[in-house]
Amino acid sequence: MIKQAAAAAIGGALAVGAVPVVLGAVGFTGAGIAASSLAAKMMSAAAMANGGGVAAGSLVATLQSVGAAGLSTSSNILLGSVGSAFGALLGGAKKAPPSSPPAGPRAEGDQPGENVPQVEPPKLPLSSEKHEK
């Protein structure tokens, strides 16, 4: 139980803390979009698709807003809750024991196919055999 609670706390903290780091690494910074970054390529593609401007509310505009000002309190709470749930899920997951065959010899009648009748194929006469009349 303690392990699961710790995993939930770590998951929530990582989820909230990772957003600014990832956005900054991609190029959405507080000072604007970094030159020659993935964010700059995204902005260029969005501008070309919209006739020269980036549409308000688009993905690029939203990510730049979050990169510059950060997430709102409600967004941080939601993100932290999802990260905590995911961390608790991972922290509480038990590894399945490896499946192994039962130890020791099997009892009579437990062998697969043991009780299946064996049918022999019919014997065909060979051409070298002579038929008696």
Secondary structure as a PSIPRED ss2 file (coil, helix, strand):
# PSIPRED VFORMAT (PSIPRED V4.0)

   1 M C   1.000  0.000  0.000
   2 I H   0.000  1.000  0.000
   3 K H   0.000  1.000  0.000
   4 Q H   0.000  1.000  0.000
   5 A H   0.000  1.000  0.000
   6 A H   0.000  1.000  0.000
   7 A H   0.000  1.000  0.000
   8 A H   0.000  1.000  0.000
   9 A H   0.000  1.000  0.000
  10 I H   0.000  1.000  0.000
  11 G H   0.000  1.000  0.000
  12 G H   0.000  1.000  0.000
  13 A H   0.000  1.000  0.000
  14 L H   0.000  1.000  0.000
  15 A H   0.000  1.000  0.000
  16 V H   0.000  1.000  0.000
  17 G H   0.000  1.000  0.000
  18 A H   0.000  1.000  0.000
  19 V H   0.000  1.000  0.000
  20 P H   0.000  1.000  0.000
  21 V H   0.000  1.000  0.000
  22 V H   0.000  1.000  0.000
  23 L H   0.000  1.000  0.000
  24 G H   0.000  1.000  0.000
  25 A H   0.000  1.000  0.000
  26 V H   0.000  1.000  0.000
  27 G C   1.000  0.000  0.000
  28 F E   0.000  0.000  1.000
  29 T E   0.000  0.000  1.000
  30 G C   1.000  0.000  0.000
  31 A C   1.000  0.000  0.000
  32 G E   0.000  0.000  1.000
  33 I E   0.000  0.000  1.000
  34 A C   1.000  0.000  0.000
  35 A C   1.000  0.000  0.000
  36 S C   1.000  0.000  0.000
  37 S C   1.000  0.000  0.000
  38 L H   0.000  1.000  0.000
  39 A H   0.000  1.000  0.000
  40 A H   0.000  1.000  0.000
  41 K H   0.000  1.000  0.000
  42 M H   0.000  1.000  0.000
  43 M H   0.000  1.000  0.000
  44 S H   0.000  1.000  0.000
  45 A H   0.000  1.000  0.000
  46 A H   0.000  1.000  0.000
  47 A H   0.000  1.000  0.000
  48 M H   0.000  1.000  0.000
  49 A H   0.000  1.000  0.000
  50 N C   1.000  0.000  0.000
  51 G C   1.000  0.000  0.000
  52 G C   1.000  0.000  0.000
  53 G C   1.000  0.000  0.000
  54 V C   1.000  0.000  0.000
  55 A C   1.000  0.000  0.000
  56 A C   1.000  0.000  0.000
  57 G C   1.000  0.000  0.000
  58 S C   1.000  0.000  0.000
  59 L H   0.000  1.000  0.000
  60 V H   0.000  1.000  0.000
  61 A H   0.000  1.000  0.000
  62 T H   0.000  1.000  0.000
  63 L H   0.000  1.000  0.000
  64 Q H   0.000  1.000  0.000
  65 S H   0.000  1.000  0.000
  66 V H   0.000  1.000  0.000
  67 G H   0.000  1.000  0.000
  68 A H   0.000  1.000  0.000
  69 A H   0.000  1.000  0.000
  70 G C   1.000  0.000  0.000
  71 L C   1.000  0.000  0.000
  72 S C   1.000  0.000  0.000
  73 T H   0.000  1.000  0.000
  74 S H   0.000  1.000  0.000
  75 S H   0.000  1.000  0.000
  76 N H   0.000  1.000  0.000
  77 I H   0.000  1.000  0.000
  78 L H   0.000  1.000  0.000
  79 L H   0.000  1.000  0.000
  80 G H   0.000  1.000  0.000
  81 S H   0.000  1.000  0.000
  82 V H   0.000  1.000  0.000
  83 G H   0.000  1.000  0.000
  84 S H   0.000  1.000  0.000
  85 A H   0.000  1.000  0.000
  86 F H   0.000  1.000  0.000
  87 G H   0.000  1.000  0.000
  88 A H   0.000  1.000  0.000
  89 L H   0.000  1.000  0.000
  90 L H   0.000  1.000  0.000
  91 G H   0.000  1.000  0.000
  92 G H   0.000  1.000  0.000
  93 A C   1.000  0.000  0.000
  94 K C   1.000  0.000  0.000
  95 K C   1.000  0.000  0.000
  96 A C   1.000  0.000  0.000
  97 P C   1.000  0.000  0.000
  98 P C   1.000  0.000  0.000
  99 S C   1.000  0.000  0.000
 100 S C   1.000  0.000  0.000
 101 P C   1.000  0.000  0.000
 102 P C   1.000  0.000  0.000
 103 A C   1.000  0.000  0.000
 104 G C   1.000  0.000  0.000
 105 P C   1.000  0.000  0.000
 106 R C   1.000  0.000  0.000
 107 A C   1.000  0.000  0.000
 108 E C   1.000  0.000  0.000
 109 G C   1.000  0.000  0.000
 110 D C   1.000  0.000  0.000
 111 Q C   1.000  0.000  0.000
 112 P C   1.000  0.000  0.000
 113 G C   1.000  0.000  0.000
 114 E C   1.000  0.000  0.000
 115 N C   1.000  0.000  0.000
 116 V C   1.000  0.000  0.000
 117 P C   1.000  0.000  0.000
 118 Q C   1.000  0.000  0.000
 119 V C   1.000  0.000  0.000
 120 E C   1.000  0.000  0.000
 121 P C   1.000  0.000  0.000
 122 P C   1.000  0.000  0.000
 123 K C   1.000  0.000  0.000
 124 L C   1.000  0.000  0.000
 125 P C   1.000  0.000  0.000
 126 L C   1.000  0.000  0.000
 127 S C   1.000  0.000  0.000
 128 S C   1.000  0.000  0.000
 129 E C   1.000  0.000  0.000
 130 K C   1.000  0.000  0.000
 131 H C   1.000  0.000  0.000
 132 E C   1.000  0.000  0.000
 133 K C   1.000  0.000  0.000
